């Protein structure tokens, strides 16, 4: 399933990609048979039972990195039901890393266009502010995709 932008924003900050873009990416995975749209970031027992029955889901799949919100494991229900599997996280490849690199490249690119008068361009200021905000808060550019096979 793909988490909806609203629930991602509440838990991790605004997503970089739209719901449709994230669904398209997940559909492209060879192990995904069907994409469940608009999944909440935290799936309660009732919701999980509903999607397991409706979509005939075999497993909910997520990277092996912890996914804790307000002290609770987001996948606790799926784990308890025996419907949870993990896949290895690729070290150094995360939405936080990718967004950070994009912001740094943008800042670097716009700095190369400095006219020497000390004035910053609007895109340069925005990139600098975004990098500083990301570094200060640890915010992510979450994709919000959770794999489900069925």
Residue, then its C-alpha position, 0 to 999 in steps of 0.5 A: x500500500x501507499x501512504x496518503x500525503x496527509x498521514x505522511x505529513x503528520x508523521x514525517x513532514x510533507x512528501x516530495x512526491x505526490x500520491x500518484x507518483x508514489x503509487x506509480x513507483x510501487x507498481x513498478x516493483x516486480x514483487x508487487x501485484x497490486x497497490x493499495x492507495x491511501x493507506x494511513x501511516x499507522x494502520x490499526x487492527x481494524x484497517x489492517x484486517x479490512x485490507x488483508x481481506x479486501x485485497x487478499x494480502x499475503x504480507x505487509x513488507x517494509x525495510x528493516x529500519x525501525x518505523x516508530x511513531x509516538x513510541x509505537x511500532x507502526x507495523x505492530x499489528x501486521x507483526x502480531x498477525x504474522x503478516x509482516x516481512x522485512x527487506x534489507x535497507x540499502x545503506x546510504x539510500x533513503x529519502x532523507x539522504x536523497x532530498x539532502x543531496x538534492x538540496x545541497x546540489x541545488x545550493x551549490x548550483x545556485x552559488x555558482x551563479x553568484x554575481x559577486x555583489x553579495x546578493x543571493x538569488x531567490x532559488x539560492x536562498x530557498x535551497x539554503x533555507x531548506x538545507x538548514x531546516x532539514x539539518x536542524x529538524x532531521x526532516x525527511x522527504x518521505x516517499x511513504x510507500x509500504x509494500x504489500x504482496x497478495 
